[in-house]
Amino acid sequence: MARIAILTLTEQRDKVVDERIAQRLRARGHEVLVRHFAMAGQECVCYERPDVVVVPMVGSLQKLDLVKHCHNWALTVVVRRGEAGAAREVLESLDPERQKVIVGDYDYAPYVDLELTWGHEFTDMLVERGRISKDKVVSCGAFTLDGCFNKSKAHNIGKKVLLFATAWSAADDDPAYTECGVATDSPLQRQLYAIHRRGRDEWIRAIKNLYLTKGHKYDFLLKVRPGERTAEYIEKLGSFVRVLPYDFPSADAIAMSDCVIHAGSTMAIEAHLMGVPSINYCNANPDPRLAAVVPMCDDFSQLSEALGRLHWGYSNIDPTGYQWLVNHLYGQVDGHACERAAAAIHKAASARGKKATLTTPATWPHEHLYPSDQTNLTGGKGYIRVMCVGCKGVFGLKETATWTLCPYCGLTLRKMIVGAMKGTPNAMSRVWEPKKAV
């Protein structure tokens, strides 16, 4: 059997899925390691020497760098998409820059042996656009929804529990920095930053208002989106809301709750599968089908009214909209997506006999692959010495720089957080905008 390394991208969303896949692979006799992609990916490949590596969507230069090296060293390379992608009608209605973020803008196919996706429609579009060949991709179904099956729901006595599932990850990053696949310092990144900054401010105000006006009726939980940090919520809402740990599974959070408040999220589907109503507050999702699958609210008064109309203990999803999403976006929703993924990885691992012997080096090669005018390899006057958190390479960074690409592995590194920049929303569906400037 093979040694398989699964490099997980986020604790909030991906880790629980990757652990579920790992469990099923171990049941098939494989040795499986689960490691953090950005912080330990290169070290895992070199020091623990897996035969097979499972990586997130190749949406950044660092991810492309890693799959290239692993392919050249004769590892079997598997890509698992943590997001469902988009339905055809939605993807084709978005502007080219947003399409690149969803599909990917890197030519990774030559270095990948297998790609694992959600639904068949998005898989077909990846093949049509030349991202991967048909014989190297498997549609597994809705990975993150597996945890909603056979999950017991808590029965809260007394106060109802509201779970706020945030959507504002771009609010943590200035428009000159991103590691989510959006081009660094691009107009799209500035737009997302503005939308997410305003959305988070509105949510913080809404939670405070609910606590002050209806704290006798509700208790509050908060779970941050993948890639989003908890610090600002803890600082501003620490006495009002319980902020859940990063790696707290979403299904477990929903099981503790009586209603999920999100901003156009797959958590609406998770809540539905567990018989919990949900509300889309300040929508941030450009997919109009997903955004409108549950009631939508744009301001605090509408949110308060929507909470008053809820039928507690029952899903409030639009059944027609839900079925459309299953057919065109999520693929199979049956609790067995991770089992299908494990079966596909097992098949790829079993075919390793056809591949050459591993040539993985003892340490990650620090080749000067990504030079820029912000960095050098020796330091000197006007430079500070920096170590990449990914490949652990050391280099010189201009003292005036606020971000850079690691010259060795391509990871985007940030030295400081700069002030917010204003922007305007640009998305296909009705995206929330504040009634006055924030």
N, C-alpha and C positions, 0 to 999 in steps of 0.2 A: 504494500500500500504506500501511498505518497505522503510526503510532508507538505501541508498546504498552509500558506499564510494568507489570512484575510486582513487586508489593510482597511480599517474602518475610517470613514471620513468625519462623522459627527457623533457625539455621544447622545444628542437629543433624539435623532431619528435612526441613524444607521447601525449603531452598536447593538441594539436589541435584535434587529433583523440579522446582522452578521453572526451574533451568538446563536441564534436559532438555526441558521444554516450550518454553523460549525457543529452543533449538537448532532444534526442529521448526518453530517460527514463522518463524525467520530463513530456513529453507529454502523457505518459501512467499513470501519476498520482503519480510517486515515488518522494520522496525527495532524491536528489542526491548531494553529496559532492565530489569535486575534490581536492585532496591534493597531495603534493609532497611525493613520497614514502620514500626516504632516510631521509628527514628532518622532516617529520611530520606524517609518517605512524603509528608508535606506539601510538603517542599522539591522533591521530584521532580515532583509534580503542577504546582506553580507555576512552577518554573524550567525544567524540561525539557519541559513542556507536551505530554504524551501525548494521543492521541486515545482510547485505550482503557486502562483501569486494571484490573488483576487483583489482588484483595485476599483476605486470609484470611477464614475464617468470621467473620461479624459477631457476635462474642461479647463485646464490650465497648463502652462508651460512645464511646471514641475511634474505633473502627472504624465505628460508626454515624455519627458526626460526619463522618468522611471520605467515606463513600459518599453521604451527603446532599449535601455540597458538590459532589462530582464530578458527581452527577446534575444538580444545578442549573446547573452550568457546561457542560452538554451533552456530558460525556464518556460513553463507553460503559463501564458498570460490570459487571465479572465477579467473582463470588465463587467461590473454589476451596477446598473443604473439605479440610484437611490430615489429618483423622481420618475413619475409616470410619463413625462414628456408632454405631449399635447395631441388632441384629436386633429384629424386632417383639416377640418373646416376652420378650426381655431388657429392652427399653425400657419396656414396659408393666408390668413387675414392679418397677421402681425407684420410689422416692418422687419426688414432683413436683419437688423441688429438683434432684435428680440428672438428671431428664429435661430440665429447663431448661438445665443445663450442656451436655448433649449436643446438643439440638435448637437451642438459642438462645432468648433471652428478649427479643429486640428485633424490632420491626416494620420490617424492612429491605426488604421486597418492593417498595415503591413506588419505591425508588431503584436497583434492580438490574435489569440487562437479561438476565443469564445467571448461573446457578449450576451449578457442576460438582461432582458427588458421586461416590461409589464405587459401591455396589450399588443395585439397583432397589428392594429392600424398604425401605431407609431413605429413598430418594427419594420413594416413595409416601407414607410417613408425613409427610414435610415438606409435601407437597401437601395431605394430609388435614388437617393442623394449621394450614394457611393461611400457612405460612412463605414459600412461593413458588408461583407458578402452574405448571401442568404444561407449558405451552408455553415456559417460561423455564428449565427444568432439564434437564441431560444427565447420565446415569449413565455414567461413563467407565471404571470398574473400579478396581483396587487400585494407586493411584499409586506408593506406596513400594515395591511389589514388582517394578516394572519393572526395577530395577537388579540383580535376582537372576538374570535370564536372560542366557545367554551370558557368564557370569562364571567365569573360571578359578579353581580352588581351589588354594591352596598346599599342598604336601606337607611337613609339618614332620617333620624327622628328629630323633630324640632325645626331648626333652620335648614333652608335649602342651601346647597353648596353650588356656587357658580365657579366654573373653571374658565379662566381667561387664557386662551392659547394664542400667543402673540404672533405677529407676522413681520416684525420690524427690524430684521437683521441688518439691513443697509444703514440704519440709523447709528450703528456703532462705528461705521467707517466713513472717513471723509471721502469726498469725490475723487481724490488723488490716489485712492487705494482700494483694491478689491481682490478677493481670492475666490469669487463665486462664478467665474466664467465671463463676467461682464468686462469689457475692455477697460483697462485702468485709465482714469481721468477722461472718460468718454462722456458725451452728452447723455447717454442712457444711464450711466452710473450717477451723474448729477441729478437726473430726474428721479431715480430710485431713492437716492439719499433724501431728497426733499420730501417725497411721498412718505417714506418710512419715518423720517424725523417728525413730521406733522402728525402722522398716525399714532406714533408712540405718545406724543404729548396729549393727544385727545384721549387716548385710552387711560393714561394716568389720571387725567381730570375726571373721566367717567367713573373709574374705580373709587376715587376719593368721594365723588358725589354720591355714588351708591352706598358707600359705607356711612356717610353722614346722614343720608335721608332714609335708607332702608337697611341699615346695619342690623336692626332688630329682626329682620326677615332672612338675611343671607349671610353665609360665610364665603370667603373668597380664596381660591387657589389660582396660581399663575404658573404657566409652563412656557418657557421661551422657545422660539423657533430655532431650527438648526442653524448654527452659525451666529446666533444672537447671544449676548451676554446678559447676566442677571444684575450687574452692579447697580445700574440706574434705578431698576425697579425696587431693589432692596433699600437703596438710599431714600427714595421718595415715597415708597409704599410699605416699608417694613412693618409698620404698626397696623396696617389695614389688611394685608394679604399674606398668605403663606406661599413663598416662592419655592417651587419644587426643584430638586437637584437636576443638573443637566441631563443625567442619564436615566431619569425616572421615566419608565415606559409610558407612552401616551395612553395605551389601553388601561393601565393601572390608574392613571390620573382620571380618566373618564369614569372608571368604575367607582371612584370616590365621589362623583359629582352628580348633580341633578340637571345641570344645563351646561353646555359648552358655548362660549362666546369666542368667535374667531373672526378672521378678516378675509374669508374666502379660501378655505383650507380643506384638505383631505380629511381633517379631523371631523368635519361634518359627516363624512361617510362612516368613519369609525364610530362616532356617536350614534348614528342611525343603526348600525349593526348591533349595538348594545342597548338599544331602546331608550336612548337619551336624546332629548330635543336640543337643538342648537340654533344660534343666531349669528348672522354675518354682520359684524359691526365695523363700519368704515372700510369697505371692501378694498383690497389691494391686489386682487387676482384678475389678470386680463382675460381669463376664460369666462365668458358670460354664462355658460351652462353650469359650471361648478359654482360660480358666485351666487347664482339665483336658485340653487337646489334647496335652500332653506330661506326663511324670511331675512330680508336685508334692512339695515337701519343706517342712517347717516348722522344722527346726532343723539344727544343724551335723552331727550324727551321721547324720541322714537324707540330707543332701547328700553326705556322704562315701561313704555306701553307694551312693547313686545313681550317683555318678561311677565307682565300682568295677564297676557292672553295665553300663555303656555299651558299645555295639558301635560302636567308633570308625570313622568314615568312612561311617556310614549314618544316615539320618534315623530318629528314634524317635517320629515323630508318629502319633497315632491316625488312620488314614485315614478312618474314618466321621466323626469329629469335624471333621477338616479339610474334607471335602466339605460338611458342614453349614454351616461358616463361609463357604465360597465361595458357596453358594447363598443364604444369608440375611444375610450381612454384607458381604463384600468385593466381590462382583460378579466380573466377569471377571478372571482371573489368567492373563494370557497375554503380558505384556511390552509391551503396546501401549496402556496407559491414557493415557500422556502424549501419544501420537499422536492418540488420540480427543479429548483435551482441546484440543490445538492445532487440530484440525479445527473444533471448536466455536467456539473463540475467533476463528479465521480467518473463519468464517461471520458472527459478530457484528460483526467489524471491517469486513467487506465490505458490511454493511448500513448503515454510517455515513452514507451519502448521504441517508438519511431523517431524520437528526438535524440540529439547529440548529448553527450555527457556534459553535466553542468560545468561552466567555467567561471563561476561567481568569484570575484576577488575577495580578499579578507577585509578590505575597507572600500568605501565608496570612492571611486576615482574623482579627484578634484581637478578636472579638466576645465580650462578657461573657455567655456562654451558660449556664455552669454555676457560679453563685455558691454559696458556702458560708460558714458562720461561721468557717472556718479561714483564709480568704483575703480580700484586697482588692486593688485595682489600683494603689494608691499607696504601700504600705508604711507606715512610721511607727513610733512607739514600740511595742515588743513584737512587731514583725514583722521577718522577714528577707527580703531580695530573692531571688527564685528565678526561674530560667529553665527552662521546660519543654523536655525533651530532644526532644520531638516537634515541636510547632509553633513552638518558640523564643520563645514569648510570655513576657514578664517580669511578675511580680506579687509581692505581698506575702504571706508565709505566717507564721502565728503561730509564735513561737519554741517554744511548747510542743507544737506539732503533730508527729506522727510520719509521717502520710501525708495526702494530699489528692488531689482531682481537679483537674487543670488547669482553671482557670475559662474557658479559651478553647476547648480541644479535647476535654476530658473524659478525657485520659490519667491513669491512676492513678500518682501519684508518691509515692515513699517517701523520707523524710529519714534514717531510721536503722532498724536491725534491733533489735527488742525481744526480750525473753526468751521462751522456749518456753511454750506453754500445753498442758495435758493435755486429751485427749479420748478418745473411744471409737470403734472402727470401726463403720460402719453400711453394709453392702453386701450384695448379694444372694448372691454366691458365698462360699465359704469363704475369708475374708481372714485372713492370718497375724496372730496376736497373740503377743507375747512371753510366756514362761512366768513371768517375774518383771518387776517394774517396771524401766524404764530410767532 
